[in-house]
Amino acid sequence: EAAHRAVLMRLNDLCCRHADNGLAKTDQDLASRTVHDLLRMWAA
């Protein structure tokens, strides 16, 4: 579980960085929501 969480946090960081580099805001929001949904599923 800790490993899954670390991977997801890394993905979230990458999504935020891509947004800074010009990724569309809607794409960033979608990616961020997906990561948070996965975190919630694993936490359940």
C-alpha positions as a Markdown table, in Angstrom:
| # | Residue | x | y | z |
|---|---|---|---|---|
| 1 | Glu | 0.0 | 0.0 | 0.0 |
| 2 | Ala | 2.8 | 2.5 | 0.9 |
| 3 | Ala | 4.4 | 1.7 | -2.5 |
| 4 | His | 1.2 | 2.3 | -4.3 |
| 5 | Arg | 0.7 | 5.6 | -2.6 |
| 6 | Ala | 4.3 | 6.7 | -3.4 |
| 7 | Val | 3.7 | 5.9 | -7.1 |
| 8 | Leu | 0.5 | 7.8 | -7.1 |
| 9 | Met | 2.0 | 10.8 | -5.4 |
| 10 | Arg | 4.7 | 10.8 | -8.0 |
| 11 | Leu | 2.1 | 10.6 | -10.8 |
| 12 | Asn | 0.3 | 13.6 | -9.2 |
| 13 | Asp | 3.6 | 15.6 | -9.1 |
| 14 | Leu | 4.2 | 14.8 | -12.8 |
| 15 | Cys | 0.7 | 15.9 | -13.7 |
| 16 | Cys | 1.2 | 19.2 | -11.9 |
| 17 | Arg | 4.6 | 19.7 | -13.6 |
| 18 | His | 3.1 | 19.0 | -17.1 |
| 19 | Ala | 0.4 | 21.6 | -16.4 |
| 20 | Asp | 3.1 | 24.1 | -15.8 |
| 21 | Asn | 4.6 | 23.1 | -19.1 |
| 22 | Gly | 1.4 | 23.8 | -21.0 |
| 23 | Leu | -0.8 | 20.8 | -20.5 |
| 24 | Ala | -4.4 | 21.9 | -20.8 |
| 25 | Lys | -5.9 | 22.7 | -17.4 |
| 26 | Thr | -8.8 | 20.3 | -18.0 |
| 27 | Asp | -6.3 | 17.5 | -18.7 |
| 28 | Gln | -4.4 | 18.3 | -15.5 |
| 29 | Asp | -7.7 | 18.3 | -13.5 |
| 30 | Leu | -8.8 | 15.0 | -15.0 |
| 31 | Ala | -5.4 | 13.4 | -14.2 |
| 32 | Ser | -5.4 | 14.8 | -10.7 |
| 33 | Arg | -8.9 | 13.5 | -10.0 |
| 34 | Thr | -8.0 | 10.1 | -11.4 |
| 35 | Val | -5.0 | 9.9 | -9.0 |
| 36 | His | -7.2 | 11.0 | -6.0 |
| 37 | Asp | -9.8 | 8.4 | -6.9 |
| 38 | Leu | -7.2 | 5.7 | -7.0 |
| 39 | Leu | -5.8 | 6.8 | -3.7 |
| 40 | Arg | -9.4 | 6.6 | -2.2 |
| 41 | Met | -9.9 | 3.1 | -3.6 |
| 42 | Trp | -6.7 | 1.9 | -2.1 |
| 43 | Ala | -7.4 | 3.6 | 1.2 |
| 44 | Ala | -10.8 | 1.9 | 1.5 |
